[in-house]
Amino acid sequence: MGWPLVIVALTALAYAKFGHLIPGALGHKEYTITRIIEHMFLTSEGIYGVAIYVTSTFVFIFILMGSLLGATGGAQAFIDLTFSVTGRFRGGPAKAAILGSGLMGTI
């Protein structure tokens, strides 16, 4: 993700600190640096909130399952199965890739 993610994060922090200078509907009241940091680290809306919860519960399990399938040969079995089903058709390798990806995603 690199620099675009850094730029988005810095823009969000700048908006939190200097958003009171923006007129109209996009402006908000002034927040101190202490309040911004407390909100980011001590509330459920901060960086230790929903994003870490989803990563620790769902993403970790999918990565673990994919690694387990790769180590036991299950991934190769899915690839072989999809090639046997779609290999004789026009565009077979592409169809096999899509079908294999779908099978890996459903397990």
Contact map, one row per residue, 1 for C-alpha under 8 A:
11111000000000000000000000000000000000000000000000000000000000000000000000000000000000000000000000000000000
11111100000000000000000000000000000000000000000000000000000000000000000000000000000000000000000000000000000
11111110000000000000000000000000000000000000000000000000000000000000000000000000000000000000000000000000000
11111111000000000000000000000000000000000000000000000000000000000000000000000000000000000000000000000000000
11111111100000000000000000000000000000000000000000000000000000000000000000000000000000000000000000000000000
01111111110000000000000000000000000000000000000000000000000000000000000000000000000000000000000000000000000
00111111111000000000000000000000000000000000000000000000000000000000000000000000000000000000000000000000000
00011111111100000000000000000000000000000000000000000000000000000000000000000000000000000000000000000000000
00001111111110000000000000000000000000000000000000000000000000000000000000000000000000000000000000000000000
00000111111111000000000000000000000000000000000000000000000000000000000000000000000000000000000000000000000
00000011111111100000000000000000000000000000000000000000000000000000000000000000000000000000000000000000000
00000001111111110000000000000000000000000000000000000000000000000000000000000000000000000000000000000000000
00000000111111111000000000000000000000000000000000000000000000000000000000000000000000000000000000000000000
00000000011111111110000000000000000000000000000000000000000000000000000000000000000000000000000000000000000
00000000001111111110000000000000000000000000000000000000000000000000000000000000000000000000000000000000000
00000000000111111110000000000010000100000000000000000000000000000000000000000000000000000000000000000000000
00000000000011111111000000000111100100000000000000000000000000000000000000000000000000000000000000000000000
00000000000001111111110000000100000000000000000000000000000000000000000000000000000000000000000000000000000
00000000000001111111110001111100000000000000000000000000000000000000000000000000000000000000000000000000000
00000000000000001111111000111100000000000000000000000000000000000000000000000000000000000000000000000000000
00000000000000000111111000100000000000000000000000000000000000000000000000000000000000000000000000000000000
00000000000000000111111101110000000000000000000000000000000000000000000000000000000000000000000000000000000
00000000000000000001111111100000000000000000000000000000000000000000000000000000000000000000000000000000000
00000000000000000000011111100000000000000000000000000000000000000000000000000000000000000000000000000000000
00000000000000000000001111110000000000000000000000000000000000000000000000000000000000000000000000000000000
00000000000000000010011111110000000000000000000000000000000000000000000000000000000000000000000000000000000
00000000000000000011111111111000000000000000000000000000000000000000000000000000000000000000000000000000000
00000000000000000011010011111100000000000000000000000000000000000000000000000000000000000000000000000000000
00000000000000000011000000111110000000000000000000000000000000000000000000000000000000000000000000000000000
00000000000000001111000000011111000000000000000000000000000000000000000000000000000000000000000000000000000
00000000000000011000000000001111101100000000000000000000000000000000000000000000000000000000000000000000000
00000000000000001000000000000111111100000000000000000000000000000000000000000000000000000000000000000000000
00000000000000001000000000000011111110000000000000000000000000000000000000000000000000000000000000000000000
00000000000000000000000000000001111111000000000000000000000000000000000000000000000000000000000000000000000
00000000000000000000000000000011111111100000000000000000000000000000000000000000000000000000000000000000000
00000000000000011000000000000011111111110000000000000000000000000000000000000000000000000000000000000000000
00000000000000000000000000000000111111111000000000000000000000000000000000000000000000000000000000000000000
00000000000000000000000000000000011111111110000000000000000000000000000000000000000000000000000000000000000
00000000000000000000000000000000001111111110110000000000000000000000000000000000000000000000000000000000000
00000000000000000000000000000000000111111110111100000000000000000000000000000000000000000000000000000000000
00000000000000000000000000000000000011111110011100000000000000000000000000000000000000000000000000000000000
00000000000000000000000000000000000001111111010100000000000000000000000000000000000000000000000000000000000
00000000000000000000000000000000000001111111110110000000000000000000000000000000000000000000000000000000000
00000000000000000000000000000000000000000111111111000000000000000000000000000000000000000000000000000000000
00000000000000000000000000000000000000110011111111000000000000000000000000000000000000000000000000000000000
00000000000000000000000000000000000000111111111111000000000000000000000000000000000000000000000000000000000
00000000000000000000000000000000000000011001111111110000000000000000000000000000000000000000000000000000000
00000000000000000000000000000000000000011111111111111000000000000000000000000000000000000000000000000000000
00000000000000000000000000000000000000000011111111111000000000000000000000000000000000000000000000000000000
00000000000000000000000000000000000000000001111111111100000000000000000000000000000000000000000000000000000
00000000000000000000000000000000000000000000001111111110000000000000000000000000000000000000000000000000000
00000000000000000000000000000000000000000000001111111111000000000000000000000000000000000000000000000000000
00000000000000000000000000000000000000000000000111111111100000000000000000000000000000000000000000000000000
00000000000000000000000000000000000000000000000001111111111000000000000000000000000000000000000000000000000
00000000000000000000000000000000000000000000000000111111111100000000000000000000000000000000000000000000000
00000000000000000000000000000000000000000000000000011111111110000000000000000000000000000000000000000000000
00000000000000000000000000000000000000000000000000001111111110000000000000000000000000000000000000000000000
00000000000000000000000000000000000000000000000000000111111111000000000000000000000000000000000000000000000
00000000000000000000000000000000000000000000000000000111111111100000000000000000000000000000000000000000000
00000000000000000000000000000000000000000000000000000011111111110000000000000000000000000000000000000000000
00000000000000000000000000000000000000000000000000000001111111111000000000000000000000000000000000000000000
00000000000000000000000000000000000000000000000000000000011111111100000000000000000000000000000000000000000
00000000000000000000000000000000000000000000000000000000001111111110000000000000000000000000000000000000000
00000000000000000000000000000000000000000000000000000000000111111111000000000000000000000000000000000000000
00000000000000000000000000000000000000000000000000000000000011111111100000000000000000000000000000000000000
00000000000000000000000000000000000000000000000000000000000001111111110000100000000000000000000000000001000
00000000000000000000000000000000000000000000000000000000000000111111111000000000000000000000000000000000000
00000000000000000000000000000000000000000000000000000000000000011111111100000000000000000000000000000000000
00000000000000000000000000000000000000000000000000000000000000001111111111100000000000000000000000000000000
00000000000000000000000000000000000000000000000000000000000000000111111111110000000000000000000000000000000
00000000000000000000000000000000000000000000000000000000000000000011111111000000000000000000000000000000000
00000000000000000000000000000000000000000000000000000000000000000001111111100000000000000000000000000000000
00000000000000000000000000000000000000000000000000000000000000000000111111111000000000000000000000000000000
00000000000000000000000000000000000000000000000000000000000000000000111111111100000000000000000000000000000
00000000000000000000000000000000000000000000000000000000000000000100110111111110000000000000000000000001000
00000000000000000000000000000000000000000000000000000000000000000000010011111111000000000000000000000000000
00000000000000000000000000000000000000000000000000000000000000000000000011111111100000000000000000000000000
00000000000000000000000000000000000000000000000000000000000000000000000001111111110000000000000000010011000
00000000000000000000000000000000000000000000000000000000000000000000000000111111111000000000000110010000000
00000000000000000000000000000000000000000000000000000000000000000000000000011111111100000000000000000000000
00000000000000000000000000000000000000000000000000000000000000000000000000001111111110000000000000000000000
00000000000000000000000000000000000000000000000000000000000000000000000000000111111111100000000110110000000
00000000000000000000000000000000000000000000000000000000000000000000000000000011111111100001100100000000000
00000000000000000000000000000000000000000000000000000000000000000000000000000001111111110000000000000000000
00000000000000000000000000000000000000000000000000000000000000000000000000000000111111110000000100000000000
00000000000000000000000000000000000000000000000000000000000000000000000000000000011111111001101100000000000
00000000000000000000000000000000000000000000000000000000000000000000000000000000011111111101100100000000000
00000000000000000000000000000000000000000000000000000000000000000000000000000000000111111101000000000000000
00000000000000000000000000000000000000000000000000000000000000000000000000000000000001111111000000000000000
00000000000000000000000000000000000000000000000000000000000000000000000000000000000000111111000000000000000
00000000000000000000000000000000000000000000000000000000000000000000000000000000000000001111111000000000000
00000000000000000000000000000000000000000000000000000000000000000000000000000000001001111111111100000000000
00000000000000000000000000000000000000000000000000000000000000000000000000000000001001100011111110000000000
00000000000000000000000000000000000000000000000000000000000000000000000000000000000000000011111111000000000
00000000000000000000000000000000000000000000000000000000000000000000000000000000000001000011111111100000000
00000000000000000000000000000000000000000000000000000000000000000000000000000010011011100001111111110000000
00000000000000000000000000000000000000000000000000000000000000000000000000000010010000000000111111111000000
00000000000000000000000000000000000000000000000000000000000000000000000000000000000000000000011111111100000
00000000000000000000000000000000000000000000000000000000000000000000000000000000010000000000001111111110000
00000000000000000000000000000000000000000000000000000000000000000000000000000110010000000000000111111111000
00000000000000000000000000000000000000000000000000000000000000000000000000000000000000000000000011111111100
00000000000000000000000000000000000000000000000000000000000000000000000000000000000000000000000001111111110
00000000000000000000000000000000000000000000000000000000000000000000000000000100000000000000000000111111111
00000000000000000000000000000000000000000000000000000000000000000100000000100100000000000000000000011111111
00000000000000000000000000000000000000000000000000000000000000000000000000000000000000000000000000001111111
00000000000000000000000000000000000000000000000000000000000000000000000000000000000000000000000000000111111
00000000000000000000000000000000000000000000000000000000000000000000000000000000000000000000000000000011111
